[in-house]
Amino acid sequence: MKKTPLEAAQAWYAGVHEGDFDKLFGVMSDDCTIEFYGPSVIPFAGIFRGKEKCKIFFGHVGNDVDIEEFRQDEFISERDKVAVTGHLRMVLKATGRLYAADYAHILTIRDGQVVRFRDFQDSAQAAHVAFDLTTPER
């Protein structure tokens, strides 16, 4: 049975929380696009088109950060879009520095699968924390 947009978004996040990337990739369309808005100094910033490139995005995230908290506070579903707000707290492996911020994600769902994932957060702060070692940790 085809998932509703809300069910597909919830399965996406469940896959992340459970470390079950087969579950996450199971609700990702072959032509999915991930857009992570941030400066190019963040290794996983940019636009990733197609399922194989999107898998590379998740590989970068896994290699570059240790996630301490990844909380979803609200799911708002309307037509083919699901907006998700929450809080993220992670340590950047390259520097050992802590980054914490609220985020907003917008997922576009077609036929029960994620076709577009947009990540909005304070990416300027992430770049600052990642590369300016003179600033005290937050």
N, CA, C and O atoms as a Tinker XYZ file with bonds, in Angstrom:
   552  protein
     1  N      0.838000   -1.176000    0.000000    73     2
     2  CA     0.000000    0.000000    0.000000    64     1     3
     3  C      0.892000    1.252000    0.000000    63     2     4     5
     4  O      1.871000    1.324000    0.743000    81     3
     5  N      0.553000    2.206000   -0.816000    73     3     6
     6  CA     1.313000    3.452000   -0.940000    64     5     7
     7  C      1.180000    4.284000    0.329000    63     6     8     9
     8  O      0.089000    4.435000    0.878000    81     7
     9  N      2.313000    4.822000    0.786000    73     7    10
    10  CA     2.320000    5.646000    1.995000    64     9    11
    11  C      1.793000    7.041000    1.693000    63    10    12    13
    12  O      1.994000    7.574000    0.602000    81    11
    13  N      1.110000    7.627000    2.684000    73    11    14
    14  CA     0.723000    9.036000    2.585000    64    13    15
    15  C      2.001000    9.870000    2.716000    63    14    16    17
    16  O      3.023000    9.351000    3.166000    81    15
    17  N      1.966000   11.142000    2.335000    73    15    18
    18  CA     3.160000   11.972000    2.524000    64    17    19
    19  C      3.659000   11.963000    3.976000    63    18    20    21
    20  O      4.864000   11.873000    4.210000    81    19
    21  N      2.754000   12.054000    4.943000    73    19    22
    22  CA     3.173000   12.048000    6.343000    64    21    23
    23  C      3.818000   10.709000    6.717000    63    22    24    25
    24  O      4.853000   10.689000    7.384000    81    23
    25  N      3.225000    9.608000    6.299000    73    23    26
    26  CA     3.802000    8.287000    6.596000    64    25    27
    27  C      5.173000    8.123000    5.964000    63    26    28    29
    28  O      6.074000    7.560000    6.586000    81    27
    29  N      5.349000    8.607000    4.734000    73    27    30
    30  CA     6.653000    8.509000    4.067000    64    29    31
    31  C      7.695000    9.328000    4.823000    63    30    32    33
    32  O      8.818000    8.863000    5.024000    81    31
    33  N      7.339000   10.534000    5.243000    73    31    34
    34  CA     8.274000   11.374000    6.004000    64    33    35
    35  C      8.627000   10.712000    7.333000    63    34    36    37
    36  O      9.791000   10.709000    7.733000    81    35
    37  N      7.644000   10.158000    8.012000    73    35    38
    38  CA     7.914000    9.497000    9.293000    64    37    39
    39  C      8.809000    8.270000    9.101000    63    38    40    41
    40  O      9.667000    7.998000    9.941000    81    39
    41  N      8.620000    7.536000    8.017000    73    39    42
    42  CA     9.482000    6.378000    7.732000    64    41    43
    43  C     10.913000    6.832000    7.448000    63    42    44    45
    44  O     11.869000    6.170000    7.852000    81    43
    45  N     11.059000    7.969000    6.749000    73    43    46
    46  CA    12.386000    8.546000    6.453000    64    45    47
    47  C     13.146000    8.778000    7.764000    63    46    48    49
    48  O     14.288000    8.343000    7.911000    81    47
    49  N     12.501000    9.468000    8.714000    73    47    50
    50  CA    13.154000    9.785000    9.985000    64    49    51
    51  C     13.350000    8.537000   10.841000    63    50    52    53
    52  O     14.356000    8.427000   11.542000    81    51
    53  N     12.409000    7.599000   10.797000    73    51    54
    54  CA    12.571000    6.353000   11.545000    64    53    55
    55  C     13.815000    5.620000   11.062000    63    54    56    57
    56  O     14.556000    5.060000   11.870000    81    55
    57  N     14.049000    5.617000    9.758000    73    55    58
    58  CA    15.246000    4.978000    9.218000    64    57    59
    59  C     16.519000    5.606000    9.760000    63    58    60    61
    60  O     17.478000    4.902000   10.076000    81    59
    61  N     16.529000    6.927000    9.868000    73    59    62
    62  CA    17.693000    7.626000   10.416000    64    61    63
    63  C     17.875000    7.255000   11.886000    63    62    64    65
    64  O     18.979000    6.900000   12.301000    81    63
    65  N     16.813000    7.333000   12.669000    73    63    66
    66  CA    16.905000    7.064000   14.108000    64    65    67
    67  C     17.305000    5.620000   14.404000    63    66    68    69
    68  O     18.032000    5.348000   15.360000    81    67
    69  N     16.828000    4.714000   13.584000    73    67    70
    70  CA    17.113000    3.290000   13.804000    64    69    71
    71  C     18.425000    2.872000   13.167000    63    70    72    73
    72  O     18.868000    1.738000   13.347000    81    71
    73  N     19.055000    3.779000   12.420000    73    71    74
    74  CA    20.261000    3.407000   11.683000    64    73    75
    75  C     19.949000    2.421000   10.579000    63    74    76    77
    76  O     20.830000    1.695000   10.118000    81    75
    77  N     18.697000    2.392000   10.153000    73    75    78
    78  CA    18.222000    1.468000    9.122000    64    77    79
    79  C     18.100000    2.231000    7.807000    63    78    80    81
    80  O     17.026000    2.713000    7.445000    81    79
    81  N     19.225000    2.328000    7.102000    73    79    82
    82  CA    19.219000    3.114000    5.883000    64    81    83
    83  C     18.464000    2.426000    4.760000    63    82    84    85
    84  O     18.062000    3.081000    3.799000    81    83
    85  N     18.261000    1.107000    4.861000    73    83    86
    86  CA    17.401000    0.443000    3.886000    64    85    87
    87  C     15.976000    0.982000    4.003000    63    86    88    89
    88  O     15.286000    1.156000    2.999000    81    87
    89  N     15.544000    1.246000    5.234000    73    87    90
    90  CA    14.203000    1.814000    5.452000    64    89    91
    91  C     14.136000    3.217000    4.856000    63    90    92    93
    92  O     13.183000    3.562000    4.158000    81    91
    93  N     15.159000    4.018000    5.140000    73    91    94
    94  CA    15.197000    5.384000    4.591000    64    93    95
    95  C     15.230000    5.345000    3.061000    63    94    96    97
    96  O     14.445000    6.024000    2.399000    81    95
    97  N     16.139000    4.551000    2.511000    73    95    98
    98  CA    16.250000    4.481000    1.052000    64    97    99
    99  C     15.024000    3.836000    0.424000    63    98   100   101
   100  O     14.752000    4.043000   -0.759000    81    99
   101  N     14.275000    3.049000    1.214000    73    99   102
   102  CA    13.050000    2.431000    0.713000    64   101   103
   103  C     11.942000    3.427000    0.429000    63   102   104   105
   104  O     11.039000    3.144000   -0.359000    81   103
   105  N     12.001000    4.601000    1.068000    73   103   106
   106  CA    11.013000    5.645000    0.787000    64   105   107
   107  C     11.635000    6.793000   -0.010000    63   106   108   109
   108  O     11.068000    7.883000   -0.086000    81   107
   109  N     12.802000    6.540000   -0.601000    73   107   110
   110  CA    13.468000    7.541000   -1.437000    64   109   111
   111  C     13.295000    7.139000   -2.904000    63   110   112   113
   112  O     13.620000    6.018000   -3.294000    81   111
   113  N     12.783000    8.064000   -3.702000    73   111   114
   114  CA    12.595000    7.760000   -5.119000    64   113   115
   115  C     13.953000    7.706000   -5.817000    63   114   116   117
   116  O     14.935000    8.273000   -5.337000    81   115
   117  N     13.992000    7.025000   -6.943000    73   115   118
   118  CA    15.243000    6.930000   -7.711000    64   117   119
   119  C     15.723000    8.291000   -8.191000    63   118   120   121
   120  O     16.919000    8.495000   -8.400000    81   119
   121  N     14.781000    9.230000   -8.367000    73   119   122
   122  CA    15.156000   10.566000   -8.851000    64   121   123
   123  C     15.130000   11.612000   -7.732000    63   122   124   125
   124  O     14.947000   12.802000   -7.990000    81   123
   125  N     15.312000   11.161000   -6.493000    73   123   126
   126  CA    15.295000   12.060000   -5.340000    64   125   127
   127  C     16.406000   13.116000   -5.446000    63   126   128   129
   128  O     17.472000   12.866000   -6.010000    81   127
   129  N     16.131000   14.279000   -4.897000    73   127   130
   130  CA    17.116000   15.350000   -4.789000    64   129   131
   131  C     17.203000   15.770000   -3.329000    63   130   132   133
   132  O     16.186000   15.996000   -2.674000    81   131
   133  N     18.432000   15.872000   -2.830000    73   131   134
   134  CA    18.674000   16.419000   -1.497000    64   133   135
   135  C     19.356000   17.758000   -1.680000    63   134   136   137
   136  O     20.340000   17.875000   -2.411000    81   135
   137  N     18.823000   18.773000   -1.007000    73   135   138
   138  CA    19.404000   20.119000   -1.048000    64   137   139
   139  C     19.763000   20.513000    0.376000    63   138   140   141
   140  O     18.885000   20.730000    1.212000    81   139
   141  N     21.054000   20.602000    0.644000    73   139   142
   142  CA    21.523000   21.058000    1.943000    64   141   143
   143  C     22.117000   22.435000    1.736000    63   142   144   145
   144  O     23.175000   22.581000    1.125000    81   143
   145  N     21.435000   23.437000    2.244000    73   143   146
   146  CA    21.858000   24.815000    2.034000    64   145   147
   147  C     22.915000   25.190000    3.055000    63   146   148   149
   148  O     22.662000   25.159000    4.259000    81   147
   149  N     24.081000   25.538000    2.582000    73   147   150
   150  CA    25.159000   25.933000    3.461000    64   149   151
   151  C     26.397000   26.233000    2.647000    63   150   152   153
   152  O     26.450000   25.937000    1.454000    81   151
   153  N     27.396000   26.821000    3.288000    73   151   154
   154  CA    28.630000   27.150000    2.575000    64   153   155
   155  C     29.374000   25.887000    2.152000    63   154   156   157
   156  O     29.241000   24.838000    2.783000    81   155
   157  N     30.141000   25.992000    1.101000    73   155   158
   158  CA    30.821000   24.834000    0.525000    64   157   159
   159  C     31.866000   24.230000    1.457000    63   158   160   161
   160  O     32.323000   23.114000    1.208000    81   159
   161  N     32.261000   24.932000    2.522000    73   159   162
   162  CA    33.221000   24.357000    3.464000    64   161   163
   163  C     32.611000   23.212000    4.268000    63   162   164   165
   164  O     33.341000   22.425000    4.870000    81   163
   165  N     31.302000   23.112000    4.284000    73   163   166
   166  CA    30.644000   21.976000    4.930000    64   165   167
   167  C     30.647000   20.841000    3.917000    63   166   168   169
   168  O     30.069000   20.978000    2.839000    81   167
   169  N     31.293000   19.713000    4.245000    73   167   170
   170  CA    31.478000   18.657000    3.242000    64   169   171
   171  C     30.200000   18.135000    2.610000    63   170   172   173
   172  O     30.211000   17.715000    1.453000    81   171
   173  N     29.094000   18.153000    3.353000    73   171   174
   174  CA    27.855000   17.622000    2.786000    64   173   175
   175  C     26.893000   18.714000    2.339000    63   174   176   177
   176  O     25.709000   18.449000    2.132000    81   175
   177  N     27.391000   19.942000    2.189000    73   175   178
   178  CA    26.554000   21.009000    1.631000    64   177   179
   179  C     26.464000   20.839000    0.125000    63   178   180   181
   180  O     27.397000   20.366000   -0.524000    81   179
   181  N     25.330000   21.232000   -0.407000    73   179   182
   182  CA    25.170000   21.181000   -1.855000    64   181   183
   183  C     23.897000   20.480000   -2.257000    63   182   184   185
   184  O     23.009000   20.232000   -1.442000    81   183
   185  N     23.831000   20.169000   -3.533000    73   183   186
   186  CA    22.654000   19.520000   -4.108000    64   185   187
   187  C     23.080000   18.157000   -4.627000    63   186   188   189
   188  O     24.057000   18.034000   -5.365000    81   187
   189  N     22.339000   17.145000   -4.234000    73   187   190
   190  CA    22.619000   15.761000   -4.609000    64   189   191
   191  C     21.411000   15.255000   -5.386000    63   190   192   193
   192  O     20.303000   15.207000   -4.850000    81   191
   193  N     21.617000   14.878000   -6.641000    73   191   194
   194  CA    20.505000   14.435000   -7.504000    64   193   195
   195  C     20.633000   12.953000   -7.831000    63   194   196   197
   196  O     21.690000   12.475000   -8.245000    81   195
   197  N     19.532000   12.243000   -7.635000    73   195   198
   198  CA    19.500000   10.809000   -7.894000    64   197   199
   199  C     19.803000   10.028000   -6.627000    63   198   200   201
   200  O     20.556000   10.485000   -5.767000    81   199
   201  N     19.211000    8.845000   -6.520000    73   199   202
   202  CA    19.328000    8.054000   -5.297000    64   201   203
   203  C     20.784000    7.749000   -4.948000    63   202   204   205
   204  O     21.161000    7.819000   -3.779000    81   203
   205  N     21.597000    7.417000   -5.931000    73   203   206
   206  CA    22.997000    7.083000   -5.632000    64   205   207
   207  C     23.747000    8.279000   -5.074000    63   206   208   209
   208  O     24.548000    8.119000   -4.153000    81   207
   209  N     23.515000    9.462000   -5.596000    73   207   210
   210  CA    24.159000   10.675000   -5.063000    64   209   211
   211  C     23.616000   10.994000   -3.673000    63   210   212   213
   212  O     24.362000   11.451000   -2.807000    81   211
   213  N     22.316000   10.755000   -3.452000    73   211   214
   214  CA    21.735000   11.000000   -2.133000    64   213   215
   215  C     22.347000   10.057000   -1.097000    63   214   216   217
   216  O     22.531000   10.444000    0.057000    81   215
   217  N     22.661000    8.834000   -1.496000    73   215   218
   218  CA    23.350000    7.919000   -0.590000    64   217   219
   219  C     24.725000    8.473000   -0.224000    63   218   220   221
   220  O     25.178000    8.311000    0.910000    81   219
   221  N     25.386000    9.122000   -1.172000    73   219   222
   222  CA    26.682000    9.752000   -0.898000    64   221   223
   223  C     26.523000   10.841000    0.153000    63   222   224   225
   224  O     27.367000   10.976000    1.038000    81   223
   225  N     25.443000   11.622000    0.064000    73   223   226
   226  CA    25.160000   12.647000    1.071000    64   225   227
   227  C     25.130000   12.025000    2.465000    63   226   228   229
   228  O     25.786000   12.527000    3.378000    81   227
   229  N     24.380000   10.943000    2.638000    73   227   230
   230  CA    24.279000   10.316000    3.947000    64   229   231
   231  C     25.613000    9.715000    4.377000    63   230   232   233
   232  O     25.908000    9.665000    5.571000    81   231
   233  N     26.418000    9.260000    3.429000    73   231   234
   234  CA    27.763000    8.787000    3.747000    64   233   235
   235  C     28.632000    9.905000    4.290000    63   234   236   237
   236  O     29.377000    9.706000    5.249000    81   235
   237  N     28.539000   11.094000    3.675000    73   235   238
   238  CA    29.281000   12.257000    4.175000    64   237   239
   239  C     28.852000   12.590000    5.601000    63   238   240   241
   240  O     29.690000   12.805000    6.476000    81   239
   241  N     27.547000   12.629000    5.825000    73   239   242
   242  CA    27.055000   12.962000    7.162000    64   241   243
   243  C     27.617000   11.964000    8.167000    63   242   244   245
   244  O     28.110000   12.363000    9.222000    81   243
   245  N     27.549000   10.687000    7.859000    73   243   246
   246  CA    28.056000    9.658000    8.766000    64   245   247
   247  C     29.549000    9.765000    9.020000    63   246   248   249
   248  O     30.017000    9.481000   10.122000    81   247
   249  N     30.294000   10.172000    8.005000    73   247   250
   250  CA    31.744000   10.285000    8.137000    64   249   251
   251  C     32.182000   11.578000    8.806000    63   250   252   253
   252  O     33.264000   11.623000    9.391000    81   251
   253  N     31.381000   12.620000    8.737000    73   251   254
   254  CA    31.820000   13.951000    9.153000    64   253   255
   255  C     31.306000   14.402000   10.511000    63   254   256   257
   256  O     31.872000   15.324000   11.098000    81   255
   257  N     30.252000   13.781000   11.027000    73   255   258
   258  CA    29.687000   14.238000   12.304000    64   257   259
   259  C     29.264000   13.048000   13.169000    63   258   260   261
   260  O     28.958000   11.963000   12.674000    81   259
   261  N     29.261000   13.294000   14.467000    73   259   262
   262  CA    28.658000   12.374000   15.428000    64   261   263
   263  C     27.410000   13.068000   15.951000    63   262   264   265
   264  O     27.501000   14.103000   16.611000    81   263
   265  N     26.261000   12.508000   15.663000    73   263   266
   266  CA    25.003000   13.125000   16.063000    64   265   267
   267  C     24.680000   12.712000   17.496000    63   266   268   269
   268  O     24.560000   11.527000   17.806000    81   267
   269  N     24.543000   13.708000   18.356000    73   267   270
   270  CA    24.179000   13.469000   19.752000    64   269   271
   271  C     22.673000   13.560000   19.959000    63   270   272   273
   272  O     22.107000   12.835000   20.778000    81   271
   273  N     22.033000   14.448000   19.219000    73   271   274
   274  CA    20.583000   14.614000   19.320000    64   273   275
   275  C     20.052000   14.998000   17.947000    63   274   276   277
   276  O     20.601000   15.876000   17.283000    81   275
   277  N     18.995000   14.341000   17.533000    73   275   278
   278  CA    18.322000   14.663000   16.276000    64   277   279
   279  C     16.834000   14.498000   16.550000    63   278   280   281
   280  O     16.270000   13.415000   16.390000    81   279
   281  N     16.222000   15.584000   16.961000    73   279   282
   282  CA    14.850000   15.560000   17.448000    64   281   283
   283  C     13.912000   16.190000   16.427000    63   282   284   285
   284  O     14.211000   17.239000   15.857000    81   283
   285  N     12.783000   15.542000   16.206000    73   283   286
   286  CA    11.727000   16.119000   15.391000    64   285   287
   287  C     10.636000   16.596000   16.342000    63   286   288   289
   288  O     10.080000   15.812000   17.111000    81   287
   289  N     10.341000   17.885000   16.280000    73   287   290
   290  CA     9.332000   18.457000   17.168000    64   289   291
   291  C      7.953000   18.506000   16.528000    63   290   292   293
   292  O      6.941000   18.359000   17.213000    81   291
   293  N      7.912000   18.712000   15.217000    73   291   294
   294  CA     6.617000   18.900000   14.569000    64   293   295
   295  C      6.677000   18.434000   13.120000    63   294   296   297
   296  O      7.640000   18.708000   12.404000    81   295
   297  N      5.642000   17.730000   12.705000    73   295   298
   298  CA     5.428000   17.347000   11.307000    64   297   299
   299  C      4.181000   18.076000   10.839000    63   298   300   301
   300  O      3.118000   17.939000   11.445000    81   299
   301  N      4.298000   18.843000    9.776000    73   299   302
   302  CA     3.149000   19.550000    9.216000    64   301   303
   303  C      3.004000   19.078000    7.773000    63   302   304   305
   304  O      3.886000   19.308000    6.946000    81   303
   305  N      1.902000   18.426000    7.482000    73   303   306
   306  CA     1.704000   17.842000    6.156000    64   305   307
   307  C      0.586000   18.567000    5.426000    63   306   308   309
   308  O     -0.504000   18.767000    5.961000    81   307
   309  N      0.880000   18.956000    4.195000    73   307   310
   310  CA    -0.129000   19.577000    3.347000    64   309   311
   311  C      0.140000   19.174000    1.900000    63   310   312   313
   312  O      1.225000   19.401000    1.364000    81   311
   313  N     -0.850000   18.584000    1.296000    73   311   314
   314  CA    -0.751000   18.048000   -0.066000    64   313   315
   315  C      0.494000   17.156000   -0.181000    63   314   316   317
   316  O      0.596000   16.163000    0.539000    81   315
   317  N      1.433000   17.484000   -1.063000    73   315   318
   318  CA     2.590000   16.620000   -1.277000    64   317   319
   319  C      3.823000   17.067000   -0.489000    63   318   320   321
   320  O      4.918000   16.559000   -0.731000    81   319
   321  N      3.668000   18.006000    0.448000    73   319   322
   322  CA     4.793000   18.531000    1.227000    64   321   323
   323  C      4.625000   18.193000    2.707000    63   322   324   325
   324  O      3.520000   18.194000    3.249000    81   323
   325  N      5.757000   17.903000    3.336000    73   323   326
   326  CA     5.786000   17.719000    4.777000    64   325   327
   327  C      6.914000   18.595000    5.315000    63   326   328   329
   328  O      8.073000   18.441000    4.932000    81   327
   329  N      6.561000   19.505000    6.199000    73   327   330
   330  CA     7.553000   20.346000    6.866000    64   329   331
   331  C      7.841000   19.717000    8.229000    63   330   332   333
   332  O      6.926000   19.329000    8.956000    81   331
   333  N      9.109000   19.626000    8.554000    73   331   334
   334  CA     9.516000   19.037000    9.819000    64   333   335
   335  C     10.432000   20.031000   10.520000    63   334   336   337
   336  O     11.405000   20.511000    9.938000    81   335
   337  N     10.114000   20.334000   11.770000    73   335   338
   338  CA    10.980000   21.200000   12.563000    64   337   339
   339  C     11.530000   20.396000   13.725000    63   338   340   341
   340  O     10.899000   19.455000   14.205000    81   339
   341  N     12.710000   20.781000   14.165000    73   339   342
   342  CA    13.310000   20.058000   15.272000    64   341   343
   343  C     14.613000   20.679000   15.716000    63   342   344   345
   344  O     14.909000   21.837000   15.422000    81   343
   345  N     15.378000   19.887000   16.425000    73   343   346
   346  CA    16.646000   20.355000   16.971000    64   345   347
   347  C     17.723000   19.308000   16.691000    63   346   348   349
   348  O     17.481000   18.104000   16.772000    81   347
   349  N     18.903000   19.795000   16.363000    73   347   350
   350  CA    20.042000   18.954000   16.039000    64   349   351
   351  C     21.221000   19.367000   16.908000    63   350   352   353
   352  O     21.496000   20.553000   17.087000    81   351
   353  N     21.901000   18.378000   17.435000    73   351   354
   354  CA    23.116000   18.619000   18.218000    64   353   355
   355  C     24.122000   17.566000   17.773000    63   354   356   357
   356  O     23.862000   16.366000   17.863000    81   355
   357  N     25.280000   18.031000   17.288000    73   355   358
   358  CA    26.265000   17.089000   16.779000    64   357   359
   359  C     27.674000   17.621000   17.014000    63   358   360   361
   360  O     27.883000   18.811000   17.248000    81   359
   361  N     28.632000   16.699000   16.944000    73   359   362
   362  CA    30.038000   17.050000   17.057000    64   361   363
   363  C     30.675000   16.843000   15.686000    63   362   364   365
   364  O     30.512000   15.789000   15.071000    81   363
   365  N     31.394000   17.844000   15.219000    73   363   366
   366  CA    32.085000   17.745000   13.942000    64   365   367
   367  C     33.377000   16.963000   14.156000    63   366   368   369
   368  O     34.235000   17.381000   14.933000    81   367
   369  N     33.517000   15.830000   13.470000    73   367   370
   370  CA    34.654000   14.943000   13.695000    64   369   371
   371  C     35.987000   15.617000   13.384000    63   370   372   373
   372  O     36.979000   15.346000   14.060000    81   371
   373  N     36.033000   16.475000   12.392000    73   371   374
   374  CA    37.296000   17.098000   11.993000    64   373   375
   375  C     37.861000   18.006000   13.069000    63   374   376   377
   376  O     39.077000   18.164000   13.170000    81   375
   377  N     36.994000   18.605000   13.873000    73   375   378
   378  CA    37.454000   19.580000   14.870000    64   377   379
   379  C     37.115000   19.208000   16.295000    63   378   380   381
   380  O     37.700000   19.756000   17.229000    81   379
   381  N     36.175000   18.281000   16.486000    73   379   382
   382  CA    35.721000   17.941000   17.822000    64   381   383
   383  C     34.802000   18.985000   18.428000    63   382   384   385
   384  O     34.478000   18.926000   19.614000    81   383
   385  N     34.382000   19.942000   17.610000    73   383   386
   386  CA    33.559000   21.043000   18.115000    64   385   387
   387  C     32.084000   20.684000   18.041000    63   386   388   389
   388  O     31.639000   19.934000   17.172000    81   387
   389  N     31.347000   21.249000   18.984000    73   387   390
   390  CA    29.913000   21.017000   19.073000    64   389   391
   391  C     29.158000   22.013000   18.205000    63   390   392   393
   392  O     29.496000   23.196000   18.153000    81   391
   393  N     28.141000   21.518000   17.530000    73   391   394
   394  CA    27.224000   22.367000   16.764000    64   393   395
   395  C     25.816000   21.981000   17.185000    63   394   396   397
   396  O     25.459000   20.803000   17.195000    81   395
   397  N     25.023000   22.984000   17.533000    73   395   398
   398  CA    23.631000   22.745000   17.908000    64   397   399
   399  C     22.773000   23.827000   17.283000    63   398   400   401
   400  O     23.126000   25.005000   17.323000    81   399
   401  N     21.652000   23.433000   16.708000    73   399   402
   402  CA    20.770000   24.406000   16.065000    64   401   403
   403  C     19.398000   23.796000   15.858000    63   402   404   405
   404  O     19.239000   22.577000   15.791000    81   403
   405  N     18.412000   24.673000   15.760000    73   403   406
   406  CA    17.099000   24.255000   15.290000    64   405   407
   407  C     17.175000   24.134000   13.780000    63   406   408   409
   408  O     18.016000   24.766000   13.142000    81   407
   409  N     16.304000   23.330000   13.213000    73   407   410
   410  CA    16.298000   23.160000   11.759000    64   409   411
   411  C     14.864000   23.099000   11.252000    63   410   412   413
   412  O     13.917000   22.909000   12.015000    81   411
   413  N     14.737000   23.263000    9.959000    73   411   414
   414  CA    13.484000   23.018000    9.256000    64   413   415
   415  C     13.823000   22.200000    8.015000    63   414   416   417
   416  O     14.733000   22.545000    7.260000    81   415
   417  N     13.096000   21.134000    7.816000    73   415   418
   418  CA    13.237000   20.307000    6.626000    64   417   419
   419  C     11.923000   20.374000    5.862000    63   418   420   421
   420  O     10.849000   20.405000    6.462000    81   419
   421  N     12.009000   20.396000    4.565000    73   419   422
   422  CA    10.818000   20.320000    3.709000    64   421   423
   423  C     11.002000   19.100000    2.808000    63   422   424   425
   424  O     11.959000   19.021000    2.037000    81   423
   425  N     10.081000   18.163000    2.917000    73   423   426
   426  CA    10.111000   16.971000    2.079000    64   425   427
   427  C      8.960000   17.048000    1.081000    63   426   428   429
   428  O      7.835000   17.392000    1.442000    81   427
   429  N      9.246000   16.733000   -0.147000    73   427   430
   430  CA     8.215000   16.617000   -1.179000    64   429   431
   431  C      8.053000   15.128000   -1.465000    63   430   432   433
   432  O      9.028000   14.417000   -1.706000    81   431
   433  N      6.805000   14.672000   -1.435000    73   431   434
   434  CA     6.494000   13.253000   -1.574000    64   433   435
   435  C      5.675000   13.044000   -2.844000    63   434   436   437
   436  O      4.730000   13.784000   -3.118000    81   435
   437  N      6.049000   12.029000   -3.608000    73   435   438
   438  CA     5.279000   11.642000   -4.788000    64   437   439
   439  C      5.118000   10.126000   -4.760000    63   438   440   441
   440  O      6.095000    9.390000   -4.621000    81   439
   441  N      3.896000    9.675000   -4.890000    73   439   442
   442  CA     3.609000    8.239000   -4.899000    64   441   443
   443  C      4.219000    7.512000   -3.704000    63   442   444   445
   444  O      4.739000    6.405000   -3.844000    81   443
   445  N      4.155000    8.139000   -2.525000    73   443   446
   446  CA     4.634000    7.510000   -1.308000    64   445   447
   447  C      6.142000    7.506000   -1.129000    63   446   448   449
   448  O      6.659000    6.832000   -0.238000    81   447
   449  N      6.860000    8.261000   -1.976000    73   447   450
   450  CA     8.318000    8.300000   -1.879000    64   449   451
   451  C      8.815000    9.741000   -1.857000    63   450   452   453
   452  O      8.222000   10.634000   -2.462000    81   451
   453  N      9.920000    9.941000   -1.141000    73   451   454
   454  CA    10.530000   11.266000   -1.065000    64   453   455
   455  C     11.225000   11.559000   -2.385000    63   454   456   457
   456  O     12.108000   10.819000   -2.818000    81   455
   457  N     10.807000   12.660000   -3.021000    73   455   458
   458  CA    11.440000   13.070000   -4.280000    64   457   459
   459  C     12.342000   14.286000   -4.093000    63   458   460   461
   460  O     13.192000   14.576000   -4.935000    81   459
   461  N     12.147000   15.001000   -2.966000    73   459   462
   462  CA    12.972000   16.179000   -2.699000    64   461   463
   463  C     13.036000   16.391000   -1.192000    63   462   464   465
   464  O     12.021000   16.365000   -0.495000    81   463
   465  N     14.259000   16.603000   -0.709000    73   463   466
   466  CA    14.494000   16.860000    0.710000    64   465   467
   467  C     15.335000   18.124000    0.805000    63   466   468   469
   468  O     16.454000   18.179000    0.295000    81   467
   469  N     14.783000   19.139000    1.464000    73   467   470
   470  CA    15.522000   20.401000    1.634000    64   469   471
   471  C     15.798000   20.605000    3.115000    63   470   472   473
   472  O     14.905000   20.469000    3.951000    81   471
   473  N     17.032000   20.928000    3.425000    73   471   474
   474  CA    17.490000   21.093000    4.805000    64   473   475
   475  C     17.868000   22.549000    5.026000    63   474   476   477
   476  O     18.763000   23.078000    4.367000    81   475
   477  N     17.180000   23.187000    5.956000    73   475   478
   478  CA    17.457000   24.582000    6.299000    64   477   479
   479  C     17.857000   24.637000    7.765000    63   478   480   481
   480  O     17.115000   24.175000    8.632000    81   479
   481  N     19.002000   25.190000    8.037000    73   479   482
   482  CA    19.436000   25.414000    9.406000    64   481   483
   483  C     20.455000   26.535000    9.405000    63   482   484   485
   484  O     20.707000   27.152000    8.370000    81   483
   485  N     21.027000   26.793000   10.531000    73   483   486
   486  CA    22.010000   27.872000   10.629000    64   485   487
   487  C     23.352000   27.370000   10.098000    63   486   488   489
   488  O     24.289000   27.157000   10.867000    81   487
   489  N     23.436000   27.183000    8.785000    73   487   490
   490  CA    24.642000   26.617000    8.204000    64   489   491
   491  C     25.837000   27.557000    8.295000    63   490   492   493
   492  O     26.979000   27.100000    8.273000    81   491
   493  N     25.598000   28.848000    8.396000    73   491   494
   494  CA    26.714000   29.783000    8.583000    64   493   495
   495  C     27.375000   29.512000    9.934000    63   494   496   497
   496  O     28.600000   29.551000   10.045000    81   495
   497  N     26.571000   29.239000   10.955000    73   495   498
   498  CA    27.128000   28.891000   12.257000    64   497   499
   499  C     27.878000   27.569000   12.163000    63   498   500   501
   500  O     28.939000   27.419000   12.769000    81   499
   501  N     27.346000   26.613000   11.417000    73   499   502
   502  CA    28.015000   25.317000   11.275000    64   501   503
   503  C     29.402000   25.495000   10.665000    63   502   504   505
   504  O     30.365000   24.874000   11.116000    81   503
   505  N     29.505000   26.331000    9.656000    73   503   506
   506  CA    30.806000   26.577000    9.029000    64   505   507
   507  C     31.746000   27.254000   10.011000    63   506   508   509
   508  O     32.930000   26.923000   10.068000    81   507
   509  N     31.235000   28.189000   10.776000    73   507   510
   510  CA    32.038000   28.904000   11.761000    64   509   511
   511  C     32.570000   27.937000   12.822000    63   510   512   513
   512  O     33.753000   27.969000   13.162000    81   511
   513  N     31.701000   27.090000   13.335000    73   511   514
   514  CA    32.099000   26.128000   14.353000    64   513   515
   515  C     33.102000   25.134000   13.776000    63   514   516   517
   516  O     34.036000   24.722000   14.464000    81   515
   517  N     32.913000   24.754000   12.530000    73   515   518
   518  CA    33.774000   23.750000   11.910000    64   517   519
   519  C     35.183000   24.272000   11.665000    63   518   520   521
   520  O     36.141000   23.503000   11.743000    81   519
   521  N     35.328000   25.547000   11.374000    73   519   522
   522  CA    36.612000   26.012000   10.880000    64   521   523
   523  C     37.248000   27.135000   11.674000    63   522   524   525
   524  O     38.373000   27.526000   11.361000    81   523
   525  N     36.586000   27.672000   12.680000    73   523   526
   526  CA    37.181000   28.727000   13.497000    64   525   527
   527  C     37.419000   28.165000   14.889000    63   526   528   529
   528  O     36.516000   28.147000   15.726000    81   527
   529  N     38.628000   27.711000   15.125000    73   527   530
   530  CA    38.924000   27.064000   16.390000    64   529   531
   531  C     39.138000   28.034000   17.528000    63   530   532   533
   532  O     39.338000   27.613000   18.668000    81   531
   533  N     39.101000   29.349000   17.242000    73   531   534
   534  CA    39.305000   30.322000   18.311000    64   533   535
   535  C     38.022000   30.659000   19.034000    63   534   536   537
   536  O     38.066000   31.279000   20.097000    81   535
   537  N     36.890000   30.274000   18.498000    73   535   538
   538  CA    35.602000   30.591000   19.125000    64   537   539
   539  C     35.283000   29.521000   20.164000    63   538   540   541
   540  O     35.384000   28.329000   19.876000    81   539
   541  N     34.899000   29.934000   21.365000    73   539   542
   542  CA    34.562000   28.931000   22.388000    64   541   543
   543  C     33.401000   28.055000   21.939000    63   542   544   545
   544  O     32.536000   28.489000   21.179000    81   543
   545  N     33.393000   26.816000   22.419000    73   543   546
   546  CA    32.275000   25.917000   22.092000    64   545   547
   547  C     31.005000   26.444000   22.701000    63   546   548   549
   548  O     31.018000   27.127000   23.725000    81   547
   549  N     29.906000   26.118000   22.054000    73   547   550
   550  CA    28.591000   26.566000   22.538000    64   549   551
   551  C     27.940000   25.453000   23.320000    63   550   552
   552  O     26.826000   25.618000   23.818000    81   551
